[in-house]
Amino acid sequence: MSPIFNLWGLNMKKYIVTLTKDERETLRALTSKGKHKSQKILHALILLGCDEGEYQIKRS
């Protein structure tokens, strides 16, 4: 993969995230109920937000 842009000398790379329906459900459950570490919840929210799969809710 090639860098998208150079920001302060850092090479930023873009990765396409596509989650399956089961993966999305697992991440949603992790973010909505129970007790989990905040870092784990944050990572789950980031993955859900980056998802470009067919089960992603389209935003306008």
PQR file of N, CA, C, O and H, with PARSE charges and radii, in Angstrom:
ATOM      1  N   MET A   1       0.837  -1.183   0.000 -0.4000 1.5000
ATOM      2  CA  MET A   1       0.000   0.000   0.000 -0.0000 2.0000
ATOM      3  C   MET A   1       0.879   1.243   0.000  0.5500 1.7000
ATOM      4  O   MET A   1       1.961   1.262   0.587 -0.5500 1.4000
ATOM      5  N   SER A   2       0.403   2.252  -0.654 -0.4000 1.5000
ATOM      6  CA  SER A   2       1.165   3.493  -0.717 -0.0000 2.0000
ATOM      7  C   SER A   2       0.589   4.514   0.266  0.5500 1.7000
ATOM      8  O   SER A   2      -0.603   4.479   0.572 -0.5500 1.4000
ATOM      9  H   SER A   2      -0.476   2.237  -1.131  0.4000 1.0000
ATOM     10  N   PRO A   3       1.432   5.417   0.756 -0.5600 1.5000
ATOM     11  CA  PRO A   3       0.944   6.435   1.696  0.2800 2.0000
ATOM     12  C   PRO A   3      -0.068   7.366   1.043  0.5500 1.7000
ATOM     13  O   PRO A   3       0.072   7.713  -0.130 -0.5500 1.4000
ATOM     14  N   ILE A   4      -1.077   7.767   1.788 -0.4000 1.5000
ATOM     15  CA  ILE A   4      -2.089   8.697   1.300 -0.0000 2.0000
ATOM     16  C   ILE A   4      -1.525  10.122   1.321  0.5500 1.7000
ATOM     17  O   ILE A   4      -1.624  10.829   0.318 -0.5500 1.4000
ATOM     18  H   ILE A   4      -1.191   7.485   2.741  0.4000 1.0000
ATOM     19  N   PHE A   5      -0.950  10.549   2.414 -0.4000 1.5000
ATOM     20  CA  PHE A   5      -0.337  11.872   2.501 -0.0000 2.0000
ATOM     21  C   PHE A   5       0.733  11.848   3.583  0.5500 1.7000
ATOM     22  O   PHE A   5       0.774  10.944   4.418 -0.5500 1.4000
ATOM     23  H   PHE A   5      -0.869   9.975   3.229  0.4000 1.0000
ATOM     24  N   ASN A   6       1.575  12.829   3.555 -0.4000 1.5000
ATOM     25  CA  ASN A   6       2.655  12.911   4.523 -0.0000 2.0000
ATOM     26  C   ASN A   6       2.346  14.038   5.500  0.5500 1.7000
ATOM     27  O   ASN A   6       2.289  15.201   5.101 -0.5500 1.4000
ATOM     28  H   ASN A   6       1.542  13.563   2.877  0.4000 1.0000
ATOM     29  N   LEU A   7       2.149  13.714   6.756 -0.4000 1.5000
ATOM     30  CA  LEU A   7       1.781  14.681   7.784 -0.0000 2.0000
ATOM     31  C   LEU A   7       2.906  14.749   8.812  0.5500 1.7000
ATOM     32  O   LEU A   7       3.113  13.805   9.574 -0.5500 1.4000
ATOM     33  H   LEU A   7       2.195  12.769   7.080  0.4000 1.0000
ATOM     34  N   TRP A   8       3.630  15.864   8.832 -0.4000 1.5000
ATOM     35  CA  TRP A   8       4.741  16.045   9.758 -0.0000 2.0000
ATOM     36  C   TRP A   8       5.748  14.900   9.699  0.5500 1.7000
ATOM     37  O   TRP A   8       6.284  14.477  10.723 -0.5500 1.4000
ATOM     38  H   TRP A   8       3.462  16.631   8.213  0.4000 1.0000
ATOM     39  N   GLY A   9       5.993  14.413   8.506 -0.4000 1.5000
ATOM     40  CA  GLY A   9       6.982  13.364   8.333 -0.0000 2.0000
ATOM     41  C   GLY A   9       6.461  11.960   8.584  0.5500 1.7000
ATOM     42  O   GLY A   9       7.224  10.998   8.487 -0.5500 1.4000
ATOM     43  H   GLY A   9       5.557  14.757   7.674  0.4000 1.0000
ATOM     44  N   LEU A  10       5.172  11.816   8.907 -0.4000 1.5000
ATOM     45  CA  LEU A  10       4.590  10.496   9.142 -0.0000 2.0000
ATOM     46  C   LEU A  10       3.899  10.011   7.878  0.5500 1.7000
ATOM     47  O   LEU A  10       3.180  10.774   7.233 -0.5500 1.4000
ATOM     48  H   LEU A  10       4.553  12.597   8.987  0.4000 1.0000
ATOM     49  N   ASN A  11       4.107   8.773   7.524 -0.4000 1.5000
ATOM     50  CA  ASN A  11       3.405   8.202   6.379 -0.0000 2.0000
ATOM     51  C   ASN A  11       2.097   7.601   6.854  0.5500 1.7000
ATOM     52  O   ASN A  11       2.088   6.641   7.625 -0.5500 1.4000
ATOM     53  H   ASN A  11       4.691   8.154   8.048  0.4000 1.0000
ATOM     54  N   MET A  12       0.995   8.167   6.392 -0.4000 1.5000
ATOM     55  CA  MET A  12      -0.325   7.686   6.777 -0.0000 2.0000
ATOM     56  C   MET A  12      -0.804   6.706   5.714  0.5500 1.7000
ATOM     57  O   MET A  12      -0.817   7.039   4.529 -0.5500 1.4000
ATOM     58  H   MET A  12       1.002   8.946   5.766  0.4000 1.0000
ATOM     59  N   LYS A  13      -1.191   5.520   6.116 -0.4000 1.5000
ATOM     60  CA  LYS A  13      -1.671   4.523   5.173 -0.0000 2.0000
ATOM     61  C   LYS A  13      -3.153   4.298   5.388  0.5500 1.7000
ATOM     62  O   LYS A  13      -3.655   4.402   6.507 -0.5500 1.4000
ATOM     63  H   LYS A  13      -1.179   5.249   7.079  0.4000 1.0000
ATOM     64  N   LYS A  14      -3.845   3.988   4.309 -0.4000 1.5000
ATOM     65  CA  LYS A  14      -5.283   3.747   4.382 -0.0000 2.0000
ATOM     66  C   LYS A  14      -5.532   2.253   4.219  0.5500 1.7000
ATOM     67  O   LYS A  14      -4.997   1.611   3.315 -0.5500 1.4000
ATOM     68  H   LYS A  14      -3.437   3.903   3.400  0.4000 1.0000
ATOM     69  N   TYR A  15      -6.340   1.727   5.097 -0.4000 1.5000
ATOM     70  CA  TYR A  15      -6.739   0.338   5.024 -0.0000 2.0000
ATOM     71  C   TYR A  15      -8.253   0.292   4.895  0.5500 1.7000
ATOM     72  O   TYR A  15      -8.954   1.051   5.564 -0.5500 1.4000
ATOM     73  H   TYR A  15      -6.775   2.248   5.831  0.4000 1.0000
ATOM     74  N   ILE A  16      -8.756  -0.574   4.056 -0.4000 1.5000
ATOM     75  CA  ILE A  16     -10.197  -0.709   3.880 -0.0000 2.0000
ATOM     76  C   ILE A  16     -10.692  -1.773   4.853  0.5500 1.7000
ATOM     77  O   ILE A  16     -10.224  -2.911   4.836 -0.5500 1.4000
ATOM     78  H   ILE A  16      -8.186  -1.190   3.512  0.4000 1.0000
ATOM     79  N   VAL A  17     -11.644  -1.388   5.700 -0.4000 1.5000
ATOM     80  CA  VAL A  17     -12.196  -2.290   6.709 -0.0000 2.0000
ATOM     81  C   VAL A  17     -13.562  -2.767   6.237  0.5500 1.7000
ATOM     82  O   VAL A  17     -14.457  -1.956   5.996 -0.5500 1.4000
ATOM     83  H   VAL A  17     -12.025  -0.463   5.713  0.4000 1.0000
ATOM     84  N   THR A  18     -13.723  -4.071   6.104 -0.4000 1.5000
ATOM     85  CA  THR A  18     -15.028  -4.643   5.755 -0.0000 2.0000
ATOM     86  C   THR A  18     -15.354  -5.717   6.789  0.5500 1.7000
ATOM     87  O   THR A  18     -14.665  -6.732   6.893 -0.5500 1.4000
ATOM     88  H   THR A  18     -12.997  -4.730   6.299  0.4000 1.0000
ATOM     89  N   LEU A  19     -16.402  -5.476   7.538 -0.4000 1.5000
ATOM     90  CA  LEU A  19     -16.808  -6.395   8.601 -0.0000 2.0000
ATOM     91  C   LEU A  19     -17.985  -7.243   8.142  0.5500 1.7000
ATOM     92  O   LEU A  19     -18.842  -6.787   7.385 -0.5500 1.4000
ATOM     93  H   LEU A  19     -16.962  -4.652   7.454  0.4000 1.0000
ATOM     94  N   THR A  20     -18.009  -8.485   8.612 -0.4000 1.5000
ATOM     95  CA  THR A  20     -19.158  -9.341   8.341 -0.0000 2.0000
ATOM     96  C   THR A  20     -20.281  -8.964   9.304  0.5500 1.7000
ATOM     97  O   THR A  20     -20.082  -8.191  10.241 -0.5500 1.4000
ATOM     98  H   THR A  20     -17.313  -8.855   9.227  0.4000 1.0000
ATOM     99  N   LYS A  21     -21.445  -9.516   9.057 -0.4000 1.5000
ATOM    100  CA  LYS A  21     -22.592  -9.237   9.924 -0.0000 2.0000
ATOM    101  C   LYS A  21     -22.306  -9.696  11.356  0.5500 1.7000
ATOM    102  O   LYS A  21     -22.616  -8.983  12.310 -0.5500 1.4000
ATOM    103  H   LYS A  21     -21.607 -10.144   8.296  0.4000 1.0000
ATOM    104  N   ASP A  22     -21.718 -10.877  11.503 -0.4000 1.5000
ATOM    105  CA  ASP A  22     -21.394 -11.407  12.832 -0.0000 2.0000
ATOM    106  C   ASP A  22     -20.365 -10.535  13.556  0.5500 1.7000
ATOM    107  O   ASP A  22     -20.487 -10.292  14.757 -0.5500 1.4000
ATOM    108  H   ASP A  22     -21.465 -11.456  10.727  0.4000 1.0000
ATOM    109  N   GLU A  23     -19.355 -10.067  12.824 -0.4000 1.5000
ATOM    110  CA  GLU A  23     -18.342  -9.208  13.433 -0.0000 2.0000
ATOM    111  C   GLU A  23     -18.960  -7.891  13.903  0.5500 1.7000
ATOM    112  O   GLU A  23     -18.638  -7.404  14.987 -0.5500 1.4000
ATOM    113  H   GLU A  23     -19.255 -10.264  11.849  0.4000 1.0000
ATOM    114  N   ARG A  24     -19.846  -7.315  13.091 -0.4000 1.5000
ATOM    115  CA  ARG A  24     -20.519  -6.069  13.483 -0.0000 2.0000
ATOM    116  C   ARG A  24     -21.364  -6.283  14.734  0.5500 1.7000
ATOM    117  O   ARG A  24     -21.351  -5.453  15.643 -0.5500 1.4000
ATOM    118  H   ARG A  24     -20.108  -7.711  12.211  0.4000 1.0000
ATOM    119  N   GLU A  25     -22.101  -7.398  14.784 -0.4000 1.5000
ATOM    120  CA  GLU A  25     -22.943  -7.682  15.950 -0.0000 2.0000
ATOM    121  C   GLU A  25     -22.096  -7.846  17.213  0.5500 1.7000
ATOM    122  O   GLU A  25     -22.467  -7.365  18.283 -0.5500 1.4000
ATOM    123  H   GLU A  25     -22.111  -8.072  14.045  0.4000 1.0000
ATOM    124  N   THR A  26     -20.963  -8.526  17.081 -0.4000 1.5000
ATOM    125  CA  THR A  26     -20.070  -8.720  18.220 -0.0000 2.0000
ATOM    126  C   THR A  26     -19.532  -7.386  18.729  0.5500 1.7000
ATOM    127  O   THR A  26     -19.510  -7.141  19.935 -0.5500 1.4000
ATOM    128  H   THR A  26     -20.662  -8.917  16.211  0.4000 1.0000
ATOM    129  N   LEU A  27     -19.100  -6.524  17.808 -0.4000 1.5000
ATOM    130  CA  LEU A  27     -18.570  -5.216  18.205 -0.0000 2.0000
ATOM    131  C   LEU A  27     -19.656  -4.331  18.804  0.5500 1.7000
ATOM    132  O   LEU A  27     -19.403  -3.604  19.765 -0.5500 1.4000
ATOM    133  H   LEU A  27     -19.118  -6.722  16.828  0.4000 1.0000
ATOM    134  N   ARG A  28     -20.858  -4.386  18.247 -0.4000 1.5000
ATOM    135  CA  ARG A  28     -21.978  -3.598  18.792 -0.0000 2.0000
ATOM    136  C   ARG A  28     -22.304  -4.045  20.214  0.5500 1.7000
ATOM    137  O   ARG A  28     -22.523  -3.214  21.096 -0.5500 1.4000
ATOM    138  H   ARG A  28     -21.064  -4.976  17.466  0.4000 1.0000
ATOM    139  N   ALA A  29     -22.336  -5.361  20.435 -0.4000 1.5000
ATOM    140  CA  ALA A  29     -22.625  -5.885  21.770 -0.0000 2.0000
ATOM    141  C   ALA A  29     -21.544  -5.442  22.760  0.5500 1.7000
ATOM    142  O   ALA A  29     -21.845  -5.103  23.905 -0.5500 1.4000
ATOM    143  H   ALA A  29     -22.159  -6.036  19.718  0.4000 1.0000
ATOM    144  N   LEU A  30     -20.303  -5.445  22.320 -0.4000 1.5000
ATOM    145  CA  LEU A  30     -19.196  -5.046  23.179 -0.0000 2.0000
ATOM    146  C   LEU A  30     -19.319  -3.581  23.585  0.5500 1.7000
ATOM    147  O   LEU A  30     -18.973  -3.220  24.710 -0.5500 1.4000
ATOM    148  H   LEU A  30     -20.058  -5.720  21.390  0.4000 1.0000
ATOM    149  N   THR A  31     -19.807  -2.735  22.682 -0.4000 1.5000
ATOM    150  CA  THR A  31     -19.898  -1.303  22.977 -0.0000 2.0000
ATOM    151  C   THR A  31     -21.164  -0.921  23.724  0.5500 1.7000
ATOM    152  O   THR A  31     -21.233   0.166  24.297 -0.5500 1.4000
ATOM    153  H   THR A  31     -20.088  -3.028  21.768  0.4000 1.0000
ATOM    154  N   SER A  32     -22.165  -1.791  23.732 -0.4000 1.5000
ATOM    155  CA  SER A  32     -23.449  -1.380  24.300 -0.0000 2.0000
ATOM    156  C   SER A  32     -23.764  -1.973  25.670  0.5500 1.7000
ATOM    157  O   SER A  32     -24.565  -1.400  26.408 -0.5500 1.4000
ATOM    158  H   SER A  32     -22.109  -2.674  23.267  0.4000 1.0000
ATOM    159  N   LYS A  33     -23.161  -3.098  26.031 -0.4000 1.5000
ATOM    160  CA  LYS A  33     -23.510  -3.680  27.321 -0.0000 2.0000
ATOM    161  C   LYS A  33     -22.308  -4.301  28.011  0.5500 1.7000
ATOM    162  O   LYS A  33     -21.295  -4.607  27.382 -0.5500 1.4000
ATOM    163  H   LYS A  33     -22.510  -3.563  25.431  0.4000 1.0000
ATOM    164  N   GLY A  34     -22.440  -4.474  29.278 -0.4000 1.5000
ATOM    165  CA  GLY A  34     -21.393  -5.105  30.062 -0.0000 2.0000
ATOM    166  C   GLY A  34     -20.286  -4.145  30.452  0.5500 1.7000
ATOM    167  O   GLY A  34     -20.334  -2.953  30.146 -0.5500 1.4000
ATOM    168  H   GLY A  34     -23.263  -4.226  29.789  0.4000 1.0000
ATOM    169  N   LYS A  35     -19.297  -4.685  31.129 -0.4000 1.5000
ATOM    170  CA  LYS A  35     -18.146  -3.896  31.554 -0.0000 2.0000
ATOM    171  C   LYS A  35     -16.943  -4.330  30.732  0.5500 1.7000
ATOM    172  O   LYS A  35     -16.567  -5.503  30.718 -0.5500 1.4000
ATOM    173  H   LYS A  35     -19.259  -5.653  31.377  0.4000 1.0000
ATOM    174  N   HIS A  36     -16.351  -3.363  30.049 -0.4000 1.5000
ATOM    175  CA  HIS A  36     -15.155  -3.623  29.260 -0.0000 2.0000
ATOM    176  C   HIS A  36     -14.205  -2.454  29.440  0.5500 1.7000
ATOM    177  O   HIS A  36     -14.619  -1.357  29.814 -0.5500 1.4000
ATOM    178  H   HIS A  36     -16.657  -2.411  30.060  0.4000 1.0000
ATOM    179  N   LYS A  37     -12.932  -2.693  29.172 -0.4000 1.5000
ATOM    180  CA  LYS A  37     -11.950  -1.618  29.258 -0.0000 2.0000
ATOM    181  C   LYS A  37     -12.274  -0.558  28.214  0.5500 1.7000
ATOM    182  O   LYS A  37     -12.718  -0.867  27.108 -0.5500 1.4000
ATOM    183  H   LYS A  37     -12.596  -3.584  28.868  0.4000 1.0000
ATOM    184  N   SER A  38     -12.045   0.692  28.586 -0.4000 1.5000
ATOM    185  CA  SER A  38     -12.384   1.803  27.686 -0.0000 2.0000
ATOM    186  C   SER A  38     -11.610   1.726  26.375  0.5500 1.7000
ATOM    187  O   SER A  38     -12.139   2.096  25.327 -0.5500 1.4000
ATOM    188  H   SER A  38     -11.685   0.943  29.484  0.4000 1.0000
ATOM    189  N   GLN A  39     -10.375   1.255  26.415 -0.4000 1.5000
ATOM    190  CA  GLN A  39      -9.580   1.149  25.192 -0.0000 2.0000
ATOM    191  C   GLN A  39     -10.195   0.125  24.236  0.5500 1.7000
ATOM    192  O   GLN A  39     -10.195   0.327  23.021 -0.5500 1.4000
ATOM    193  H   GLN A  39      -9.945   0.954  27.266  0.4000 1.0000
ATOM    194  N   LYS A  40     -10.712  -0.958  24.777 -0.4000 1.5000
ATOM    195  CA  LYS A  40     -11.344  -1.985  23.953 -0.0000 2.0000
ATOM    196  C   LYS A  40     -12.626  -1.444  23.308  0.5500 1.7000
ATOM    197  O   LYS A  40     -12.895  -1.712  22.137 -0.5500 1.4000
ATOM    198  H   LYS A  40     -10.712  -1.122  25.763  0.4000 1.0000
ATOM    199  N   ILE A  41     -13.406  -0.691  24.068 -0.4000 1.5000
ATOM    200  CA  ILE A  41     -14.640  -0.095  23.542 -0.0000 2.0000
ATOM    201  C   ILE A  41     -14.302   0.923  22.455  0.5500 1.7000
ATOM    202  O   ILE A  41     -14.964   0.969  21.418 -0.5500 1.4000
ATOM    203  H   ILE A  41     -13.187  -0.473  25.019  0.4000 1.0000
ATOM    204  N   LEU A  42     -13.275   1.736  22.692 -0.4000 1.5000
ATOM    205  CA  LEU A  42     -12.863   2.739  21.712 -0.0000 2.0000
ATOM    206  C   LEU A  42     -12.422   2.085  20.403  0.5500 1.7000
ATOM    207  O   LEU A  42     -12.790   2.551  19.325 -0.5500 1.4000
ATOM    208  H   LEU A  42     -12.738   1.698  23.534  0.4000 1.0000
ATOM    209  N   HIS A  43     -11.645   1.019  20.488 -0.4000 1.5000
ATOM    210  CA  HIS A  43     -11.213   0.303  19.289 -0.0000 2.0000
ATOM    211  C   HIS A  43     -12.404  -0.281  18.537  0.5500 1.7000
ATOM    212  O   HIS A  43     -12.436  -0.248  17.307 -0.5500 1.4000
ATOM    213  H   HIS A  43     -11.346   0.640  21.363  0.4000 1.0000
ATOM    214  N   ALA A  44     -13.378  -0.812  19.261 -0.4000 1.5000
ATOM    215  CA  ALA A  44     -14.579  -1.359  18.622 -0.0000 2.0000
ATOM    216  C   ALA A  44     -15.357  -0.258  17.904  0.5500 1.7000
ATOM    217  O   ALA A  44     -15.831  -0.463  16.787 -0.5500 1.4000
ATOM    218  H   ALA A  44     -13.353  -0.838  20.261  0.4000 1.0000
ATOM    219  N   LEU A  45     -15.491   0.905  18.538 -0.4000 1.5000
ATOM    220  CA  LEU A  45     -16.198   2.027  17.917 -0.0000 2.0000
ATOM    221  C   LEU A  45     -15.475   2.523  16.664  0.5500 1.7000
ATOM    222  O   LEU A  45     -16.115   2.880  15.675 -0.5500 1.4000
ATOM    223  H   LEU A  45     -15.106   1.071  19.446  0.4000 1.0000
ATOM    224  N   ILE A  46     -14.157   2.544  16.708 -0.4000 1.5000
ATOM    225  CA  ILE A  46     -13.376   2.963  15.539 -0.0000 2.0000
ATOM    226  C   ILE A  46     -13.581   1.985  14.393  0.5500 1.7000
ATOM    227  O   ILE A  46     -13.779   2.404  13.252 -0.5500 1.4000
ATOM    228  H   ILE A  46     -13.637   2.254  17.511  0.4000 1.0000
ATOM    229  N   LEU A  47     -13.534   0.693  14.678 -0.4000 1.5000
ATOM    230  CA  LEU A  47     -13.752  -0.309  13.631 -0.0000 2.0000
ATOM    231  C   LEU A  47     -15.150  -0.199  13.042  0.5500 1.7000
ATOM    232  O   LEU A  47     -15.318  -0.299  11.826 -0.5500 1.4000
ATOM    233  H   LEU A  47     -13.373   0.353  15.605  0.4000 1.0000
ATOM    234  N   LEU A  48     -16.153   0.005  13.885 -0.4000 1.5000
ATOM    235  CA  LEU A  48     -17.520   0.161  13.388 -0.0000 2.0000
ATOM    236  C   LEU A  48     -17.645   1.404  12.514  0.5500 1.7000
ATOM    237  O   LEU A  48     -18.356   1.390  11.510 -0.5500 1.4000
ATOM    238  H   LEU A  48     -16.017   0.087  14.872  0.4000 1.0000
ATOM    239  N   GLY A  49     -16.964   2.466  12.889 -0.4000 1.5000
ATOM    240  CA  GLY A  49     -17.022   3.701  12.119 -0.0000 2.0000
ATOM    241  C   GLY A  49     -16.295   3.620  10.792  0.5500 1.7000
ATOM    242  O   GLY A  49     -16.675   4.296   9.836 -0.5500 1.4000
ATOM    243  H   GLY A  49     -16.386   2.478  13.706  0.4000 1.0000
ATOM    244  N   CYS A  50     -15.255   2.802  10.719 -0.4000 1.5000
ATOM    245  CA  CYS A  50     -14.457   2.674   9.490 -0.0000 2.0000
ATOM    246  C   CYS A  50     -15.010   1.631   8.529  0.5500 1.7000
ATOM    247  O   CYS A  50     -14.582   1.565   7.377 -0.5500 1.4000
ATOM    248  H   CYS A  50     -14.947   2.253  11.496  0.4000 1.0000
ATOM    249  N   ASP A  51     -15.933   0.836   8.976 -0.4000 1.5000
ATOM    250  CA  ASP A  51     -16.447  -0.274   8.168 -0.0000 2.0000
ATOM    251  C   ASP A  51     -17.030   0.214   6.844  0.5500 1.7000
ATOM    252  O   ASP A  51     -17.829   1.150   6.810 -0.5500 1.4000
ATOM    253  H   ASP A  51     -16.280   0.890   9.912  0.4000 1.0000
ATOM    254  N   GLU A  52     -16.621  -0.433   5.759 -0.4000 1.5000
ATOM    255  CA  GLU A  52     -17.151  -0.133   4.431 -0.0000 2.0000
ATOM    256  C   GLU A  52     -17.851  -1.351   3.839  0.5500 1.7000
ATOM    257  O   GLU A  52     -18.075  -1.413   2.630 -0.5500 1.4000
ATOM    258  H   GLU A  52     -15.972  -1.194   5.786  0.4000 1.0000
ATOM    259  N   GLY A  53     -18.194  -2.310   4.678 -0.4000 1.5000
ATOM    260  CA  GLY A  53     -18.857  -3.520   4.219 -0.0000 2.0000
ATOM    261  C   GLY A  53     -20.323  -3.289   3.899  0.5500 1.7000
ATOM    262  O   GLY A  53     -20.848  -2.192   4.087 -0.5500 1.4000
ATOM    263  H   GLY A  53     -18.012  -2.260   5.660  0.4000 1.0000
ATOM    264  N   GLU A  54     -20.972  -4.329   3.417 -0.4000 1.5000
ATOM    265  CA  GLU A  54     -22.372  -4.205   2.989 -0.0000 2.0000
ATOM    266  C   GLU A  54     -23.339  -4.014   4.149  0.5500 1.7000
ATOM    267  O   GLU A  54     -24.473  -3.585   3.934 -0.5500 1.4000
ATOM    268  H   GLU A  54     -20.546  -5.220   3.265  0.4000 1.0000
ATOM    269  N   TYR A  55     -22.923  -4.321   5.371 -0.4000 1.5000
ATOM    270  CA  TYR A  55     -23.817  -4.195   6.524 -0.0000 2.0000
ATOM    271  C   TYR A  55     -23.680  -2.849   7.225  0.5500 1.7000
ATOM    272  O   TYR A  55     -24.367  -2.600   8.216 -0.5500 1.4000
ATOM    273  H   TYR A  55     -22.002  -4.669   5.546  0.4000 1.0000
ATOM    274  N   GLN A  56     -22.816  -1.989   6.735 -0.4000 1.5000
ATOM    275  CA  GLN A  56     -22.637  -0.652   7.311 -0.0000 2.0000
ATOM    276  C   GLN A  56     -23.865   0.198   7.023  0.5500 1.7000
ATOM    277  O   GLN A  56     -24.381   0.202   5.905 -0.5500 1.4000
ATOM    278  H   GLN A  56     -22.258  -2.191   5.930  0.4000 1.0000
ATOM    279  N   ILE A  57     -24.324   0.911   8.029 -0.4000 1.5000
ATOM    280  CA  ILE A  57     -25.444   1.840   7.853 -0.0000 2.0000
ATOM    281  C   ILE A  57     -24.897   3.064   7.132  0.5500 1.7000
ATOM    282  O   ILE A  57     -23.968   3.714   7.611 -0.5500 1.4000
ATOM    283  H   ILE A  57     -23.905   0.908   8.936  0.4000 1.0000
ATOM    284  N   LYS A  58     -25.475   3.370   5.989 -0.4000 1.5000
ATOM    285  CA  LYS A  58     -24.987   4.481   5.171 -0.0000 2.0000
ATOM    286  C   LYS A  58     -25.332   5.810   5.818  0.5500 1.7000
ATOM    287  O   LYS A  58     -26.473   6.036   6.223 -0.5500 1.4000
ATOM    288  H   LYS A  58     -26.229   2.842   5.600  0.4000 1.0000
ATOM    289  N   ARG A  59     -24.339   6.691   5.914 -0.4000 1.5000
ATOM    290  CA  ARG A  59     -24.543   8.030   6.471 -0.0000 2.0000
ATOM    291  C   ARG A  59     -24.577   9.027   5.334  0.5500 1.7000
ATOM    292  O   ARG A  59     -23.891   8.867   4.324 -0.5500 1.4000
ATOM    293  H   ARG A  59     -23.413   6.508   5.586  0.4000 1.0000
ATOM    294  N   SER A  60     -25.383  10.056   5.510 -0.4000 1.5000
ATOM    295  CA  SER A  60     -25.443  11.082   4.455 -0.0000 2.0000
ATOM    296  C   SER A  60     -24.710  12.333   4.858  0.5500 1.7000
ATOM    297  O   SER A  60     -24.660  13.295   4.091 -0.5500 1.4000
ATOM    298  H   SER A  60     -25.940  10.186   6.330  0.4000 1.0000
TER
END
